[in-house]
Amino acid sequence: MKHSTEGSTFETSPQVLTQLLKEVSEIRKLLIEGSKEKPVTNPDRWLNISELRDYHPDRPQEVTIYHWVRHGIVPVHKDGRKLRFLKSEIDAWLLKGRKRTGNKVYKGTGLDAEGGTNE
């Protein structure tokens, strides 16, 4: 593509204008094609303890998070003395942790959550 209009005269201006219009059309096409592509985003980001606390739906206390770390309940990465949590791992952990609780666990067994019968 020739971008320079140097040396153009009034007589050659129709050719220069035609060339510029072609280039604008090509640029427009590239922009439209580029806008159809999904932007590459990294869903992962590192969370510290307070960010994990804010992100977790139950907003647990920090002492609870330390308990989870100590007992290997939550996925964690240690950087020296700092604890880091990868958002994607936390998301997977939260989804995996969805469990039936209370009487739902005991439904159909004849027992209830307190150990009695529910018949």
Beta strands, then each sheet from edge to edge (+ up, - down):
strand 1: 46-47
strand 2: 77-79
strand 3: 82-86
sheet 1: 1+ 3- 2+
end
